[in-house]
Amino acid sequence: SITRDTTESDLKQRREIIEGGKSIFVDQGVVEAAINGRTLIIEGIEKIERNVLPIINNLLENREMALEDGRFLMAPERYDQLLKKDDNLLNNSNIVRVSEDFRVIAI
């Protein structure tokens, strides 16, 4: 559910401190749904703040999102095109393929 208090990190990734005081980025629901091909239901889309809207809009329209940990979510068509050009190109990159099964329902 989206509220006026929803931030970019609520949608993308949160930094968490783990054992030993080390910090890591943890994928949030939007990122998990995109990567794993799940259906994302966004309730309260009309309440989203202006500064957060471009982030979610880019994922909805282009299936792309830059993540705080340096990874980049890329539309499956574009990812597959790059893979055809050079299959080694994506091996050592931080580009992650968005699943073609990823769907969004915004209410």
SEVEXBA-760531 format. One line per field, with one value per atom (N, C-alpha, C, O, CB): residue number from 1; chain; atom name; x, y, z. Coordinates in Angstrom, 1 decimal. Glycine has a CB too. Example, Ala and Ser with C-alpha at 12.3 -4.5 7.8 and 13.67 -1.06 7.14 Angstrom:
<atoms>
pos: (1;1;1;1;1;2;2;2;2;2)
unit: (A;A;A;A;A;A;A;A;A;A)
site: (N;CA;C;O;CB;N;CA;C;O;CB)
X: (13.2;12.3;13.2;14.2;11.3;12.8;13.7;12.9;13.4;14.1)
Y: (-5.7;-4.5;-3.3;-3.3;-4.5;-2.2;-1.1;0.0;1.1;-0.6)
Z: (7.8;7.8;7.8;8.5;9.0;7.1;7.1;7.9;8.0;5.7)
</atoms>
This chain:
<atoms>
pos: (1;1;1;1;1;2;2;2;2;2;3;3;3;3;3;4;4;4;4;4;5;5;5;5;5;6;6;6;6;6;7;7;7;7;7;8;8;8;8;8;9;9;9;9;9;10;10;10;10;10;11;11;11;11;11;12;12;12;12;12;13;13;13;13;13;14;14;14;14;14;15;15;15;15;15;16;16;16;16;16;17;17;17;17;17;18;18;18;18;18;19;19;19;19;19;20;20;20;20;20;21;21;21;21;21;22;22;22;22;22;23;23;23;23;23;24;24;24;24;24;25;25;25;25;25;26;26;26;26;26;27;27;27;27;27;28;28;28;28;28;29;29;29;29;29;30;30;30;30;30;31;31;31;31;31;32;32;32;32;32;33;33;33;33;33;34;34;34;34;34;35;35;35;35;35;36;36;36;36;36;37;37;37;37;37;38;38;38;38;38;39;39;39;39;39;40;40;40;40;40;41;41;41;41;41;42;42;42;42;42;43;43;43;43;43;44;44;44;44;44;45;45;45;45;45;46;46;46;46;46;47;47;47;47;47;48;48;48;48;48;49;49;49;49;49;50;50;50;50;50;51;51;51;51;51;52;52;52;52;52;53;53;53;53;53;54;54;54;54;54;55;55;55;55;55;56;56;56;56;56;57;57;57;57;57;58;58;58;58;58;59;59;59;59;59;60;60;60;60;60;61;61;61;61;61;62;62;62;62;62;63;63;63;63;63;64;64;64;64;64;65;65;65;65;65;66;66;66;66;66;67;67;67;67;67;68;68;68;68;68;69;69;69;69;69;70;70;70;70;70;71;71;71;71;71;72;72;72;72;72;73;73;73;73;73;74;74;74;74;74;75;75;75;75;75;76;76;76;76;76;77;77;77;77;77;78;78;78;78;78;79;79;79;79;79;80;80;80;80;80;81;81;81;81;81;82;82;82;82;82;83;83;83;83;83;84;84;84;84;84;85;85;85;85;85;86;86;86;86;86;87;87;87;87;87;88;88;88;88;88;89;89;89;89;89;90;90;90;90;90;91;91;91;91;91;92;92;92;92;92;93;93;93;93;93;94;94;94;94;94;95;95;95;95;95;96;96;96;96;96;97;97;97;97;97;98;98;98;98;98;99;99;99;99;99;100;100;100;100;100;101;101;101;101;101;102;102;102;102;102;103;103;103;103;103;104;104;104;104;104;105;105;105;105;105;106;106;106;106;106;107;107;107;107;107)
unit: (A;A;A;A;A;A;A;A;A;A;A;A;A;A;A;A;A;A;A;A;A;A;A;A;A;A;A;A;A;A;A;A;A;A;A;A;A;A;A;A;A;A;A;A;A;A;A;A;A;A;A;A;A;A;A;A;A;A;A;A;A;A;A;A;A;A;A;A;A;A;A;A;A;A;A;A;A;A;A;A;A;A;A;A;A;A;A;A;A;A;A;A;A;A;A;A;A;A;A;A;A;A;A;A;A;A;A;A;A;A;A;A;A;A;A;A;A;A;A;A;A;A;A;A;A;A;A;A;A;A;A;A;A;A;A;A;A;A;A;A;A;A;A;A;A;A;A;A;A;A;A;A;A;A;A;A;A;A;A;A;A;A;A;A;A;A;A;A;A;A;A;A;A;A;A;A;A;A;A;A;A;A;A;A;A;A;A;A;A;A;A;A;A;A;A;A;A;A;A;A;A;A;A;A;A;A;A;A;A;A;A;A;A;A;A;A;A;A;A;A;A;A;A;A;A;A;A;A;A;A;A;A;A;A;A;A;A;A;A;A;A;A;A;A;A;A;A;A;A;A;A;A;A;A;A;A;A;A;A;A;A;A;A;A;A;A;A;A;A;A;A;A;A;A;A;A;A;A;A;A;A;A;A;A;A;A;A;A;A;A;A;A;A;A;A;A;A;A;A;A;A;A;A;A;A;A;A;A;A;A;A;A;A;A;A;A;A;A;A;A;A;A;A;A;A;A;A;A;A;A;A;A;A;A;A;A;A;A;A;A;A;A;A;A;A;A;A;A;A;A;A;A;A;A;A;A;A;A;A;A;A;A;A;A;A;A;A;A;A;A;A;A;A;A;A;A;A;A;A;A;A;A;A;A;A;A;A;A;A;A;A;A;A;A;A;A;A;A;A;A;A;A;A;A;A;A;A;A;A;A;A;A;A;A;A;A;A;A;A;A;A;A;A;A;A;A;A;A;A;A;A;A;A;A;A;A;A;A;A;A;A;A;A;A;A;A;A;A;A;A;A;A;A;A;A;A;A;A;A;A;A;A;A;A;A;A;A;A;A;A;A;A;A;A;A;A;A;A;A;A;A;A;A;A;A;A;A;A;A;A;A;A;A;A;A;A;A;A;A;A;A;A;A;A;A;A;A;A;A;A;A;A;A;A;A;A;A;A;A;A;A;A;A;A;A;A;A;A;A;A;A;A;A;A;A)
site: (N;CA;C;O;CB;N;CA;C;O;CB;N;CA;C;O;CB;N;CA;C;O;CB;N;CA;C;O;CB;N;CA;C;O;CB;N;CA;C;O;CB;N;CA;C;O;CB;N;CA;C;O;CB;N;CA;C;O;CB;N;CA;C;O;CB;N;CA;C;O;CB;N;CA;C;O;CB;N;CA;C;O;CB;N;CA;C;O;CB;N;CA;C;O;CB;N;CA;C;O;CB;N;CA;C;O;CB;N;CA;C;O;CB;N;CA;C;O;CB;N;CA;C;O;CB;N;CA;C;O;CB;N;CA;C;O;CB;N;CA;C;O;CB;N;CA;C;O;CB;N;CA;C;O;CB;N;CA;C;O;CB;N;CA;C;O;CB;N;CA;C;O;CB;N;CA;C;O;CB;N;CA;C;O;CB;N;CA;C;O;CB;N;CA;C;O;CB;N;CA;C;O;CB;N;CA;C;O;CB;N;CA;C;O;CB;N;CA;C;O;CB;N;CA;C;O;CB;N;CA;C;O;CB;N;CA;C;O;CB;N;CA;C;O;CB;N;CA;C;O;CB;N;CA;C;O;CB;N;CA;C;O;CB;N;CA;C;O;CB;N;CA;C;O;CB;N;CA;C;O;CB;N;CA;C;O;CB;N;CA;C;O;CB;N;CA;C;O;CB;N;CA;C;O;CB;N;CA;C;O;CB;N;CA;C;O;CB;N;CA;C;O;CB;N;CA;C;O;CB;N;CA;C;O;CB;N;CA;C;O;CB;N;CA;C;O;CB;N;CA;C;O;CB;N;CA;C;O;CB;N;CA;C;O;CB;N;CA;C;O;CB;N;CA;C;O;CB;N;CA;C;O;CB;N;CA;C;O;CB;N;CA;C;O;CB;N;CA;C;O;CB;N;CA;C;O;CB;N;CA;C;O;CB;N;CA;C;O;CB;N;CA;C;O;CB;N;CA;C;O;CB;N;CA;C;O;CB;N;CA;C;O;CB;N;CA;C;O;CB;N;CA;C;O;CB;N;CA;C;O;CB;N;CA;C;O;CB;N;CA;C;O;CB;N;CA;C;O;CB;N;CA;C;O;CB;N;CA;C;O;CB;N;CA;C;O;CB;N;CA;C;O;CB;N;CA;C;O;CB;N;CA;C;O;CB;N;CA;C;O;CB;N;CA;C;O;CB;N;CA;C;O;CB;N;CA;C;O;CB;N;CA;C;O;CB;N;CA;C;O;CB;N;CA;C;O;CB;N;CA;C;O;CB;N;CA;C;O;CB;N;CA;C;O;CB;N;CA;C;O;CB;N;CA;C;O;CB;N;CA;C;O;CB;N;CA;C;O;CB;N;CA;C;O;CB;N;CA;C;O;CB;N;CA;C;O;CB;N;CA;C;O;CB;N;CA;C;O;CB;N;CA;C;O;CB;N;CA;C;O;CB)
X: (0.8;0.0;0.9;1.8;-1.0;0.6;1.3;0.7;-0.5;1.4;1.5;1.0;1.9;2.8;1.1;1.5;2.3;3.7;4.6;1.6;3.9;5.2;6.0;7.2;5.0;5.5;6.3;7.5;7.4;5.5;8.7;9.9;10.5;10.0;11.0;11.5;12.2;12.7;12.6;13.4;13.3;13.8;12.8;13.0;14.7;11.5;10.4;10.1;9.6;9.2;10.3;10.0;11.2;11.0;9.6;12.4;13.6;14.3;14.2;14.5;15.2;16.0;16.2;16.2;17.4;16.4;16.7;18.0;18.4;15.6;18.7;20.0;19.7;19.1;21.0;20.3;20.1;21.5;22.4;19.2;21.6;22.8;22.7;21.7;23.1;23.7;23.7;24.7;25.4;23.9;24.8;25.8;27.2;27.6;25.8;27.8;29.2;29.2;30.3;29.9;28.0;27.9;28.1;28.2;29.0;28.0;28.1;26.8;25.7;28.7;26.7;25.5;25.3;26.3;25.4;24.1;23.8;22.5;21.7;23.6;22.3;21.0;20.1;20.5;21.2;18.8;17.9;16.8;16.1;17.3;16.5;15.5;14.1;13.8;15.5;13.3;12.0;11.0;11.4;11.6;9.7;8.7;8.7;8.5;7.4;8.9;8.8;9.9;9.7;8.9;11.1;12.3;12.1;12.4;13.6;11.7;11.5;10.5;10.7;11.0;9.4;8.4;8.9;8.6;7.1;9.7;10.2;11.2;11.1;10.9;12.0;13.1;12.5;12.8;14.2;11.5;11.0;9.7;9.1;10.8;9.3;8.1;6.8;5.9;8.3;6.6;5.4;4.5;4.9;5.7;3.3;2.3;2.4;2.3;0.9;2.7;2.8;1.5;1.0;4.0;0.9;-0.4;0.0;0.4;-1.5;-0.2;0.0;-1.3;-2.0;0.9;-1.5;-2.8;-2.5;-1.5;-3.4;-3.3;-3.1;-2.1;-1.5;-2.6;-2.1;-1.1;-1.4;-0.5;-1.3;-2.6;-2.9;-2.3;-2.2;-4.4;-1.8;-1.2;0.3;1.0;-1.5;0.9;2.4;2.9;2.3;2.8;4.0;4.6;5.3;5.7;5.6;5.4;6.0;7.4;7.8;5.9;8.2;9.6;9.7;10.8;10.4;8.7;8.7;8.1;8.4;8.0;7.2;6.5;7.4;7.1;5.5;8.4;9.3;9.9;10.2;10.3;10.2;10.9;10.0;10.4;11.3;8.8;7.8;7.3;7.1;6.6;7.2;6.8;7.8;7.4;6.6;9.1;10.1;10.1;10.3;11.5;9.8;9.7;8.4;8.4;9.6;7.3;6.0;6.1;5.7;4.9;6.7;6.7;7.9;7.7;6.8;9.1;10.3;10.9;11.8;11.3;10.3;10.9;12.3;13.2;10.7;12.7;14.0;14.0;13.1;14.7;15.1;15.3;16.7;17.3;14.3;17.3;18.6;18.5;17.7;19.4;19.3;19.2;20.4;21.5;19.1;20.2;21.2;22.5;23.5;20.6;22.4;23.5;24.4;25.3;23.1;24.0;24.7;24.2;24.6;26.1;23.2;22.5;21.6;21.1;21.8;21.3;20.3;19.3;19.7;21.0;18.0;17.0;16.7;16.6;15.7;16.7;16.6;15.4;15.2;17.9;14.7;13.6;14.1;15.2;12.9;13.3;13.8;14.1;15.1;12.7;13.4;13.7;15.1;15.9;12.7;15.4;16.7;17.8;18.9;16.7;17.6;18.6;18.9;20.1;18.0;17.9;18.1;18.8;19.6;16.8;18.5;19.3;20.7;21.6;18.7;21.1;22.5;23.1;24.3;22.6;22.4;23.0;23.3;24.3;22.0;22.4;22.7;23.9;24.6;21.5;24.1;25.3;26.6;27.6;25.2;26.6;27.8;27.4;27.1;28.9;27.5;27.0;27.9;27.5;26.8;29.1;30.0;29.8;30.3;31.5;29.1;28.9;28.2;28.6;28.1;27.3;26.4;26.9;26.4;25.0;27.9;28.4;29.0;28.7;29.5;29.7;30.4;29.7;30.3;31.8;28.5;27.8;26.9;26.6;27.1;26.4;25.3;24.0;23.1;25.7;23.8;22.5;21.7;22.1;22.7;20.5;19.6;18.4;17.8;19.1;18.0;16.9;15.6;15.4;17.0;14.6;13.3;12.5;12.6;12.6;11.8;11.1;10.0;9.3;10.5;9.8;8.7;7.3;6.3;8.8;7.3;6.1;5.7;4.6;6.2;6.5;6.2;5.0;5.0;7.5;4.1;2.9;2.6;3.0;1.6;1.9;1.6;0.1;-0.4;2.4;-0.5;-1.9;-1.9;-1.6;-2.9;-2.3;-2.3;-3.8;-4.5;-1.5;-4.1;-5.5;-5.5;-6.6;-6.3)
Y: (-1.2;0.0;1.2;1.4;0.0;2.2;3.4;4.5;4.6;3.9;5.2;6.4;7.6;7.5;6.1;8.7;9.9;9.8;10.5;11.1;8.9;8.7;7.7;7.4;8.3;7.1;6.1;6.8;7.8;5.4;6.2;6.7;5.8;4.7;6.9;6.3;5.5;4.2;3.2;6.4;4.2;3.0;2.0;0.8;3.4;2.5;1.6;0.7;-0.4;2.4;1.3;0.6;-0.2;-1.2;1.7;0.3;-0.3;-1.2;-2.4;0.8;-0.6;-1.3;-0.5;0.7;-1.6;-1.3;-0.7;-1.2;-2.3;-1.1;-0.3;-0.7;-1.2;-0.6;0.6;-2.4;-3.0;-3.4;-3.7;-4.3;-3.3;-3.7;-5.1;-5.5;-2.8;-6.0;-7.4;-7.7;-6.8;-8.3;-8.9;-9.3;-8.8;-8.9;-10.9;-8.3;-7.8;-6.3;-5.8;-8.6;-5.7;-4.3;-3.9;-2.8;-3.6;-4.9;-4.7;-4.3;-4.8;-6.0;-3.4;-3.0;-3.6;-3.7;-1.4;-4.0;-4.6;-3.9;-3.4;-6.1;-4.0;-3.6;-4.8;-5.9;-2.9;-4.6;-5.7;-5.3;-4.2;-6.0;-6.1;-5.8;-5.7;-6.6;-6.8;-4.8;-4.6;-5.3;-5.8;-3.1;-5.3;-6.0;-5.7;-6.6;-5.7;-4.4;-4.1;-4.7;-5.3;-2.5;-4.7;-5.3;-6.8;-7.4;-4.9;-7.4;-8.9;-9.3;-10.3;-9.3;-8.6;-8.9;-8.8;-9.7;-8.0;-7.8;-7.6;-8.7;-9.2;-6.2;-9.1;-10.1;-11.5;-12.3;-10.0;-11.7;-13.1;-13.3;-14.4;-13.4;-12.3;-12.5;-12.7;-13.4;-13.7;-11.9;-11.9;-10.8;-9.9;-11.8;-10.9;-9.8;-8.8;-9.2;-10.3;-7.6;-6.5;-5.8;-5.2;-5.6;-5.7;-4.9;-3.7;-3.8;-5.8;-2.5;-1.3;-0.6;-0.2;-0.3;-0.5;0.1;1.5;1.8;-0.7;2.5;3.9;4.6;5.6;3.9;4.2;4.9;6.4;7.1;4.2;6.8;8.2;9.0;10.3;8.4;8.4;9.0;9.2;9.8;8.3;8.6;8.6;10.0;10.8;7.7;10.3;11.7;11.9;10.9;11.9;13.1;13.5;13.0;12.6;15.0;13.0;12.6;11.1;10.6;13.1;10.3;8.8;8.3;7.3;8.2;9.1;8.7;8.4;7.4;9.8;9.1;8.8;7.4;6.7;9.8;7.0;5.7;4.6;3.7;5.6;4.7;3.6;3.7;2.6;3.7;4.9;5.0;4.4;3.8;6.5;4.6;4.0;2.5;1.9;4.5;1.9;0.5;0.0;-1.0;0.0;0.7;0.4;0.5;-0.4;1.2;1.6;1.8;1.1;0.6;3.3;1.2;0.7;-0.5;-1.1;1.8;-1.0;-2.2;-1.9;-2.9;-3.4;-0.7;-0.4;0.3;1.1;0.5;0.0;0.7;0.6;-0.5;0.1;1.7;1.7;1.4;2.1;3.0;0.5;0.1;0.7;1.0;-1.4;0.9;1.5;0.7;1.2;1.8;-0.6;-1.5;-1.6;-2.3;-2.9;-0.8;-0.7;-1.6;-1.5;-1.2;-2.4;-3.2;-2.3;-1.3;-4.4;-2.8;-2.1;-3.1;-4.1;-1.4;-2.9;-3.8;-3.4;-2.2;-3.7;-4.4;-4.1;-4.9;-6.1;-4.3;-4.3;-5.0;-6.3;-6.3;-4.1;-7.3;-8.6;-8.5;-9.2;-9.6;-7.7;-7.6;-7.0;-7.5;-6.8;-5.9;-5.3;-6.1;-6.2;-3.9;-6.8;-7.7;-8.8;-9.1;-8.3;-9.4;-10.5;-10.0;-10.8;-11.1;-8.8;-8.2;-8.1;-8.4;-6.9;-7.6;-7.4;-8.8;-9.0;-6.7;-9.8;-11.1;-11.7;-12.5;-12.0;-11.5;-12.0;-11.4;-12.1;-11.8;-10.1;-9.4;-10.0;-10.2;-7.9;-10.2;-10.7;-11.3;-10.6;-9.5;-12.7;-13.4;-13.2;-13.5;-14.8;-12.7;-12.4;-11.0;-10.7;-12.6;-10.2;-8.8;-8.7;-7.8;-8.1;-9.5;-9.4;-10.3;-10.2;-9.8;-11.1;-12.0;-11.3;-11.7;-12.9;-10.3;-9.6;-8.2;-7.4;-9.4;-8.0;-6.7;-6.8;-7.9;-6.3;-5.7;-5.6;-5.5;-4.9;-4.5;-5.9;-5.8;-7.0;-8.1;-5.6;-6.8;-7.9;-7.9;-6.8;-7.8;-9.0;-9.1;-9.1;-9.9;-10.4;-8.2;-8.2;-9.4;-9.6;-6.8;-10.1;-11.3;-10.8;-9.8;-12.1;-11.5;-11.2;-11.5;-11.1;-12.0;-12.3;-12.5;-11.5;-11.5;-13.9;-10.5;-9.4;-8.6;-8.1;-8.5;-8.5;-7.7;-6.7;-7.0;-8.6;-5.6;-4.6;-4.3;-4.1;-3.4;-4.4;-3.9;-2.7;-2.9;-5.1;-1.6;-0.4;0.1;0.3;0.8;0.1;0.5;1.7;2.1;-0.7)
Z: (0.0;0.0;0.0;0.8;1.2;-0.9;-1.0;-0.1;-0.1;-2.5;0.6;1.4;1.0;0.2;2.9;1.5;1.3;1.9;1.5;1.8;2.8;3.4;2.7;3.1;4.9;1.7;0.9;0.3;-0.4;-0.2;0.5;0.0;-1.1;-1.4;1.1;-1.8;-2.8;-2.3;-2.9;-3.4;-1.1;-0.5;-0.1;-0.1;0.7;0.1;0.4;-0.9;-0.7;0.9;-2.0;-3.3;-3.8;-4.4;-4.3;-3.6;-4.3;-3.3;-3.3;-4.8;-2.5;-1.6;-0.3;-0.3;-2.2;0.8;2.1;2.5;2.3;3.1;3.2;3.8;5.2;6.0;3.8;5.4;6.7;7.3;6.5;6.6;8.6;9.3;9.7;10.4;10.5;9.3;9.7;10.7;11.2;8.4;11.1;12.1;11.8;10.6;12.2;12.8;12.6;12.2;11.9;11.6;12.2;11.9;10.4;10.0;12.6;9.5;8.1;7.5;8.0;7.4;6.6;6.0;4.6;3.8;5.9;4.3;3.0;2.5;3.3;3.1;1.2;0.6;0.5;0.0;-0.8;0.8;0.8;-0.2;0.0;2.2;-1.2;-2.2;-1.5;-0.7;-3.3;-2.0;-1.5;-2.5;-3.5;-1.2;-2.1;-2.9;-4.4;-5.2;-2.3;-4.7;-6.1;-6.9;-8.0;-6.3;-6.4;-7.0;-7.1;-8.1;-6.3;-6.0;-5.9;-7.0;-7.7;-4.5;-7.1;-8.1;-9.5;-10.3;-7.9;-9.8;-11.1;-11.5;-12.6;-11.2;-10.6;-10.9;-11.0;-11.9;-9.9;-10.1;-10.0;-10.8;-10.7;-8.6;-11.5;-12.4;-11.6;-12.0;-13.2;-10.6;-9.8;-10.2;-10.9;-8.3;-9.7;-10.0;-8.8;-7.6;-10.1;-9.1;-8.0;-8.0;-9.0;-8.3;-6.9;-6.7;-5.9;-4.7;-6.0;-6.5;-5.8;-5.5;-6.4;-6.7;-4.2;-3.7;-3.3;-2.6;-2.6;-3.7;-3.3;-4.2;-3.8;-1.9;-5.5;-6.4;-6.5;-6.8;-7.8;-6.3;-6.4;-5.2;-5.3;-6.4;-4.2;-3.1;-3.2;-2.4;-1.8;-4.2;-4.4;-4.6;-5.3;-5.6;-3.9;-4.0;-5.3;-6.0;-2.8;-5.7;-7.0;-7.2;-8.3;-7.2;-6.1;-6.2;-6.4;-6.8;-5.0;-6.0;-6.1;-7.4;-7.9;-4.9;-7.9;-9.1;-10.3;-11.0;-9.5;-10.6;-11.8;-11.6;-12.6;-12.0;-10.4;-10.1;-10.5;-11.2;-8.7;-10.0;-10.3;-11.8;-12.4;-9.4;-12.3;-13.7;-14.7;-15.6;-14.0;-14.4;-15.3;-15.3;-16.3;-14.9;-14.2;-14.1;-14.8;-15.5;-12.6;-14.7;-15.3;-16.8;-17.6;-14.8;-17.3;-18.8;-19.5;-20.5;-19.0;-18.9;-19.6;-19.0;-19.6;-19.5;-17.8;-17.1;-16.8;-16.9;-18.0;-16.4;-16.0;-14.6;-14.3;-17.0;-13.8;-12.6;-12.1;-12.1;-11.5;-11.7;-11.1;-9.6;-8.9;-11.4;-9.1;-7.7;-6.9;-7.5;-7.5;-5.6;-4.8;-4.7;-4.4;-3.4;-4.8;-4.7;-6.0;-6.1;-4.3;-7.0;-8.2;-9.3;-10.5;-8.0;-9.0;-10.1;-10.9;-10.4;-9.5;-12.1;-12.9;-13.5;-14.1;-14.1;-13.2;-13.8;-15.2;-15.5;-12.9;-16.1;-17.6;-18.1;-17.8;-18.3;-19.1;-19.7;-20.4;-20.9;-20.8;-20.4;-20.9;-22.4;-22.8;-20.7;-23.2;-24.6;-24.8;-25.6;-25.3;-24.1;-24.3;-23.7;-24.3;-23.5;-22.6;-22.0;-23.0;-23.3;-20.7;-23.6;-24.6;-25.8;-26.4;-24.9;-26.3;-27.4;-27.1;-28.0;-27.8;-25.9;-25.6;-25.5;-25.8;-24.2;-25.0;-24.8;-26.2;-26.3;-24.0;-27.2;-28.5;-29.1;-29.9;-29.4;-28.9;-29.4;-28.9;-29.6;-29.2;-27.6;-26.9;-25.6;-24.6;-26.7;-25.6;-24.4;-23.2;-22.0;-24.7;-23.4;-22.3;-21.7;-20.6;-22.7;-22.4;-22.0;-20.7;-19.9;-23.1;-20.4;-19.2;-18.1;-17.0;-19.5;-18.3;-17.3;-16.1;-14.9;-17.8;-16.3;-15.2;-14.9;-14.2;-15.4;-15.4;-15.2;-14.1;-13.6;-16.5;-13.7;-12.6;-13.2;-12.6;-11.7;-14.5;-15.1;-14.8;-15.0;-16.7;-14.4;-14.0;-14.9;-15.1;-12.5;-15.4;-16.4;-15.6;-14.6;-17.2;-16.0;-15.4;-16.1;-17.3;-15.6;-15.3;-15.9;-16.8;-16.5;-14.7;-17.9;-18.8;-18.2;-18.7;-20.1;-17.1;-16.4;-15.4;-14.8;-15.6;-15.2;-14.2;-14.7;-15.8;-14.1;-13.8;-14.1;-12.9;-11.8;-14.3;-13.2;-12.2;-12.3;-13.4;-12.4;-11.1;-11.0;-10.1;-8.9;-10.5;-10.6;-9.7;-9.5;-10.4;-10.4;-8.2;-7.9;-6.9;-6.5;-7.3)
</atoms>
